[in-house]
Amino acid sequence: MGESRNGKDNAGGEPEASDSLRTFGAVVQALREHAGLTRDEFACLVRYSRHTVASVEQGRRMPDASFVEQAEEALGNTGVLRKAAQHLSRQPGLASWFRQWARLEAEAISLYTYECRLIPGLLQTEAYARTLFTHQLPPLGDAQIEAQLAARTERQRLLWERPHTTFSFILEQQVFTRRTGGATVTRDAIDRVLEASLLRNVEVQLMPEICETHAGLDGPIQLLESPDNRWYAYGEGQRGGILHSDSREVSILQSRYARMRSQALTLDDSRGLLQQMRGEP
């Protein structure tokens, strides 16, 4: 689906909550309360701020080794926290504000995407995605880049392994003519989009650079239909995204997407333009 330039990355601050972080935090809280300690009292014993303790207990912060050791000493040295800490993990690659949409996306029976900034994540090649992550600001570390690539590859299984899900993409011609990553990366990216367009359940339309009327000038649109036939929409900006479940809001975006389908090139003409941009006769 449509990706921001940072690829749904958590570029700073606390790591994304995972099941292991939430479980560890619940154990810390349970042991603290069993010991009869308030959060403030416990914070003094472990020599961390009350905010840090709260973040750990709520599964929003990865505890460092010092926190685990201090917490063990304060809570009876049972060894429970040391063992639990060995199984802690973040959920890299997907930001918290995108994860709710990703969960819906994984079960959707219809997925529609209009993108005007870049090739959507589900259609990106590794080289194209790596270009985005490598040039993100603030810069990512090597481990973060690899985590993001792994998360993107996992998401792309939706496209290639869900033959009963309907996919529709409307892409601005400029996302290809920009040549993100250079000519070779762009050519391979076009090949990937062309390959996807051959799938029976995938439709790819291009919005030409010259277009006198355009219903999507307010920005990218993502829509999905859940197994119980409810529709959701998702929109994002530079640093966050919004999930829309209100039927009135979703209906507005559905109508815009429907209009853009009629304004974009046909499926065959879109393939022809992709082949032309790639350099095929």
GUVEXMAR-968061 format. One record per residue (C-alpha): x, y, z; chain. Coordinates in nm, 3 decimals, padded with zeros to 5 digits, always signed. Layout:
! GUVEXMAR-968061
east	north	up	chain
X	Y	Z	A
...
! end
This chain:
! GUVEXMAR-968061
east	north	up	chain
+00.000	+00.000	+00.000	A
+00.099	+00.363	-00.014	A
+00.417	+00.421	+00.178	A
+00.556	+00.738	+00.324	A
+00.916	+00.813	+00.236	A
+01.029	+00.669	+00.567	A
+00.844	+00.350	+00.494	A
+00.641	+00.346	+00.815	A
+00.950	+00.369	+01.026	A
+00.966	+00.468	+01.389	A
+01.243	+00.717	+01.333	A
+01.304	+00.790	+01.698	A
+01.176	+00.772	+02.051	A
+01.044	+00.457	+02.211	A
+01.029	+00.131	+02.015	A
+00.703	-00.007	+01.885	A
+00.510	-00.214	+02.136	A
+00.527	-00.589	+02.078	A
+00.361	-00.879	+02.257	A
+00.686	-00.959	+02.436	A
+00.731	-00.599	+02.555	A
+00.374	-00.582	+02.682	A
+00.410	-00.918	+02.859	A
+00.738	-00.818	+03.022	A
+00.585	-00.490	+03.136	A
+00.285	-00.668	+03.285	A
+00.517	-00.900	+03.479	A
+00.715	-00.604	+03.616	A
+00.395	-00.434	+03.725	A
+00.256	-00.750	+03.885	A
+00.576	-00.813	+04.079	A
+00.593	-00.448	+04.188	A
+00.236	-00.451	+04.313	A
+00.290	-00.786	+04.486	A
+00.583	-00.629	+04.666	A
+00.356	-00.347	+04.781	A
+00.551	-00.079	+04.598	A
+00.405	+00.225	+04.428	A
+00.546	+00.324	+04.091	A
+00.727	+00.618	+04.251	A
+00.881	+00.396	+04.521	A
+00.989	+00.140	+04.264	A
+01.139	+00.414	+04.045	A
+01.358	+00.526	+04.335	A
+01.478	+00.170	+04.398	A
+01.577	+00.103	+04.038	A
+01.712	+00.458	+03.995	A
+01.503	+00.532	+03.688	A
+01.238	+00.798	+03.641	A
+00.872	+00.727	+03.705	A
+00.807	+00.792	+03.335	A
+01.058	+00.524	+03.234	A
+00.903	+00.273	+03.473	A
+00.557	+00.351	+03.337	A
+00.679	+00.312	+02.977	A
+00.831	-00.028	+03.054	A
+00.524	-00.150	+03.239	A
+00.299	-00.040	+02.953	A
+00.514	-00.217	+02.694	A
+00.621	+00.106	+02.523	A
+00.991	+00.096	+02.609	A
+01.261	-00.165	+02.569	A
+01.429	-00.198	+02.912	A
+01.806	-00.192	+02.910	A
+02.018	-00.447	+03.097	A
+02.067	-00.212	+03.391	A
+01.692	-00.171	+03.439	A
+01.642	-00.549	+03.437	A
+01.915	-00.602	+03.699	A
+01.795	-00.321	+03.925	A
+01.436	-00.445	+03.897	A
+01.544	-00.800	+03.987	A
+01.717	-00.677	+04.302	A
+01.423	-00.459	+04.401	A
+01.168	-00.738	+04.345	A
+01.332	-01.033	+04.518	A
+01.594	-01.171	+04.279	A
+01.366	-01.449	+04.156	A
+01.533	-01.459	+03.814	A
+01.197	-01.416	+03.639	A
+01.281	-01.080	+03.483	A
+01.627	-01.190	+03.367	A
+01.478	-01.489	+03.187	A
+01.188	-01.289	+03.043	A
+01.425	-01.020	+02.915	A
+01.598	-01.278	+02.696	A
+01.281	-01.305	+02.486	A
+01.210	-00.936	+02.441	A
+01.172	-00.807	+02.087	A
+01.056	-00.495	+01.912	A
+00.835	-00.498	+01.607	A
+01.071	-00.328	+01.363	A
+00.982	-00.182	+01.030	A
+00.622	-00.078	+01.096	A
+00.544	+00.233	+01.296	A
+00.281	+00.215	+01.568	A
+00.053	+00.459	+01.387	A
+00.052	+00.228	+01.082	A
+00.023	-00.107	+01.256	A
-00.354	-00.098	+01.307	A
-00.400	-00.048	+00.933	A
-00.151	-00.327	+00.863	A
-00.359	-00.567	+01.075	A
-00.672	-00.480	+00.877	A
-00.475	-00.499	+00.552	A
-00.364	-00.855	+00.630	A
-00.726	-00.976	+00.629	A
-00.877	-00.744	+00.369	A
-01.075	-00.880	+00.074	A
-01.027	-00.556	-00.125	A
-00.736	-00.310	-00.118	A
-00.733	+00.013	-00.318	A
-00.438	+00.251	-00.335	A
-00.388	+00.590	-00.499	A
-00.031	+00.715	-00.474	A
+00.121	+01.037	-00.604	A
+00.458	+01.039	-00.425	A
+00.628	+00.707	-00.482	A
+00.567	+00.347	-00.584	A
+00.352	+00.183	-00.314	A
+00.530	-00.053	-00.077	A
+00.346	-00.362	-00.201	A
+00.488	-00.301	-00.549	A
+00.842	-00.192	-00.462	A
+01.158	-00.381	-00.548	A
+01.421	-00.428	-00.281	A
+01.653	-00.184	-00.456	A
+01.381	+00.082	-00.474	A
+01.289	+00.037	-00.107	A
+01.653	+00.039	-00.004	A
+01.698	+00.372	-00.183	A
+01.412	+00.521	+00.020	A
+01.541	+00.390	+00.351	A
+01.905	+00.481	+00.281	A
+01.823	+00.844	+00.209	A
+01.571	+00.895	+00.487	A
+01.614	+01.187	+00.725	A
+01.704	+01.156	+01.006	A
+01.934	+00.878	+00.881	A
+01.865	+00.517	+00.975	A
+02.127	+00.275	+01.100	A
+02.216	-00.035	+00.900	A
+02.016	-00.260	+01.132	A
+01.710	-00.036	+01.100	A
+01.735	-00.039	+00.722	A
+01.751	-00.417	+00.714	A
+01.458	-00.441	+00.956	A
+01.253	-00.211	+00.737	A
+01.336	-00.413	+00.427	A
+01.237	-00.734	+00.603	A
+00.906	-00.583	+00.713	A
+00.834	-00.460	+00.362	A
+00.914	-00.796	+00.207	A
+00.681	-00.966	+00.454	A
+00.399	-00.725	+00.368	A
+00.446	-00.788	-00.002	A
+00.337	-01.146	+00.046	A
-00.016	-01.004	+00.058	A
+00.004	-00.921	-00.310	A
+00.156	-01.246	-00.432	A
-00.010	-01.495	-00.195	A
-00.368	-01.363	-00.172	A
-00.533	-01.457	-00.506	A
-00.883	-01.395	-00.366	A
-00.808	-01.038	-00.256	A
-00.887	-00.764	-00.507	A
-00.608	-00.508	-00.551	A
-00.641	-00.178	-00.733	A
-00.361	+00.073	-00.779	A
-00.380	+00.419	-00.932	A
-00.032	+00.563	-00.968	A
+00.079	+00.901	-01.093	A
+00.307	+00.882	-01.396	A
+00.553	+01.107	-01.217	A
+00.643	+00.841	-00.959	A
+00.825	+00.665	-01.244	A
+00.957	+00.963	-01.440	A
+01.124	+01.092	-01.122	A
+01.366	+00.796	-01.154	A
+01.407	+00.740	-00.782	A
+01.727	+00.541	-00.733	A
+01.843	+00.597	-01.091	A
+01.759	+00.455	-01.432	A
+01.834	+00.090	-01.352	A
+01.637	+00.090	-01.027	A
+01.346	+00.259	-01.203	A
+01.352	+00.011	-01.492	A
+01.343	-00.282	-01.250	A
+01.066	-00.112	-01.054	A
+00.859	-00.077	-01.370	A
+00.918	-00.447	-01.442	A
+00.783	-00.533	-01.098	A
+00.470	-00.323	-01.151	A
+00.416	-00.478	-01.494	A
+00.456	-00.825	-01.345	A
+00.200	-00.751	-01.075	A
-00.042	-00.611	-01.331	A
-00.059	-00.954	-01.496	A
-00.215	-01.110	-01.187	A
-00.588	-01.173	-01.229	A
-00.675	-00.998	-00.904	A
-00.456	-00.688	-00.959	A
-00.542	-00.375	-01.155	A
-00.284	-00.102	-01.219	A
-00.381	+00.231	-01.373	A
-00.160	+00.530	-01.440	A
-00.272	+00.888	-01.399	A
-00.102	+01.074	-01.687	A
+00.106	+01.383	-01.620	A
-00.135	+01.591	-01.828	A
-00.478	+01.557	-01.672	A
-00.728	+01.841	-01.689	A
-00.951	+01.707	-01.407	A
-00.825	+01.515	-01.105	A
-01.024	+01.401	-00.801	A
-00.718	+01.313	-00.592	A
-00.540	+01.644	-00.556	A
-00.567	+01.631	-00.177	A
-00.315	+01.348	-00.164	A
-00.279	+00.969	-00.140	A
-00.580	+00.749	-00.066	A
-00.591	+00.399	+00.075	A
-00.911	+00.199	+00.111	A
-00.983	-00.154	+00.221	A
-01.280	-00.385	+00.265	A
-01.277	-00.622	+00.561	A
-01.414	-00.979	+00.557	A
-01.736	-00.852	+00.717	A
-01.769	-00.601	+00.429	A
-01.683	-00.293	+00.630	A
-01.475	-00.028	+00.456	A
-01.184	+00.162	+00.611	A
-00.962	+00.439	+00.481	A
-00.612	+00.546	+00.572	A
-00.428	+00.870	+00.512	A
-00.083	+00.980	+00.612	A
+00.143	+01.280	+00.621	A
+00.508	+01.344	+00.689	A
+00.511	+01.211	+01.045	A
+00.196	+01.012	+01.106	A
-00.120	+00.858	+00.972	A
-00.493	+00.850	+01.041	A
-00.721	+00.548	+01.017	A
-01.077	+00.640	+00.917	A
-01.362	+00.409	+01.014	A
-01.645	+00.664	+01.006	A
-01.866	+00.567	+00.713	A
-01.915	+00.927	+00.604	A
-01.543	+00.996	+00.579	A
-01.479	+00.667	+00.405	A
-01.760	+00.733	+00.158	A
-01.601	+01.064	+00.054	A
-01.272	+00.893	-00.021	A
-01.447	+00.609	-00.202	A
-01.620	+00.855	-00.431	A
-01.291	+01.028	-00.508	A
-01.121	+00.699	-00.582	A
-01.408	+00.595	-00.810	A
-01.380	+00.921	-01.001	A
-01.004	+00.879	-01.041	A
-01.058	+00.535	-01.190	A
-01.248	+00.701	-01.471	A
-00.988	+00.978	-01.506	A
-00.684	+00.749	-01.517	A
-00.567	+00.557	-01.822	A
-00.728	+00.222	-01.898	A
-00.550	-00.096	-01.787	A
-00.414	-00.164	-02.135	A
-00.309	+00.197	-02.192	A
-00.141	+00.202	-01.852	A
+00.062	-00.106	-01.939	A
+00.153	+00.053	-02.269	A
+00.275	+00.369	-02.101	A
+00.478	+00.168	-01.848	A
+00.645	-00.023	-02.131	A
+00.713	+00.303	-02.312	A
+00.875	+00.458	-02.003	A
+01.081	+00.144	-01.957	A
+01.207	+00.174	-02.313	A
+01.019	-00.112	-02.476	A
+00.878	-00.072	-02.830	A
! end
